[in-house]
Structures are given as structure tokens and as C-alpha cells.
Amino acid sequence: DPENDIGEYGNGKNKNKIKNVCLYQLDEDGNEIYLGHCGGGWSDKQRDFYTDTKKFPRVLSIEYTSIQPKTGALQFPEFAEDGDRTLRGDKKMAECLLSEDIKEAREMEKEDEE
């Protein structure tokens, strides 16, 4: 639901189904830090399930190839198989803290500004 910063809807075969979701982690003050969109790795069944915006926010496991220097955005993120940690119940939203790798990448931007 683009109006609620959840993600975007698809076209064609996936018209009116979720195309991607916005990814966030929390900084040490509890602020949401945007890390990009994830649209890869979703099955048709999962797209149907996650299209219901009432199911968000969620804790999802995401696989990615690298972290963008300066912004900390995830490059080529994909939904991990069995990656819905809200369904599994093994991780809470408050535990979704920025990784050290993302913090380091974001620090590069601050250094460039100085």
C-alpha cells in the first residue's frame, strides 16, 4: 500500500497484488531507517497473502548481495524462503536493529558531509 509506506502493487499477472515491500530497521533510538524495497523471492501464494495490508508491519528475513555505501540500502534484496519471522514468532519488531554493516555504510555518508 504505497500510501502507508508498505510497498507497491504489481501490474500484469500481479495486478492488485503486492509487487514489493518497503524495508526498514530500527536505529538505537527506535527510529525506522529505510533500507529499500524487496520484491524478489515471493511466490504467487505469498503475494496473495501479503497483499492484505492489515498484515503489516511484519518481521521478514531478507537475503541480499551487498549493502550500498553511504545509504546502507540493501542491493538485490529477496524474501528468504520461510522468511516470515512474524508467522514463526521468533523475532519481534523491536529486535530489528540496524546491523553493524549497515551502520558502517551509513557512517560513510556522514564522513563525506564533514
Steps between C-alpha positions, in 0.01 A plus 500: 500500500700798377302748711614326820866441401441125485594446135361505148248300299593310186381507140404230253478158666551661842253786452349597838748271678802610694798573275747588773520606863698782660781383725583670829716430802518694823785720615605514866232765567221286352470706179414311182785511246398430141715234329326467164227288343484121471300341220696187422451153637120518543287206387153566355350367822713739707405795277134419565559475876708819536269711283281541809652815654347416838772236532768773529734589660684167500844365578642344182833334429659647190800374306708750301826517307656809659440826683507832316780721635381825662126418504510150649235390247491128423597403146293232324290409805282188485250355742668200665330162475295453819602858579190627681625526856168647614331170401780298660481717811875498557576872466319815604498836325703661781782251429540619139800720568742628238783257440858615552560475122212738427610740775853509351365567150283784630798649685677544164237757404552695823877505443453636147279781633771621739 
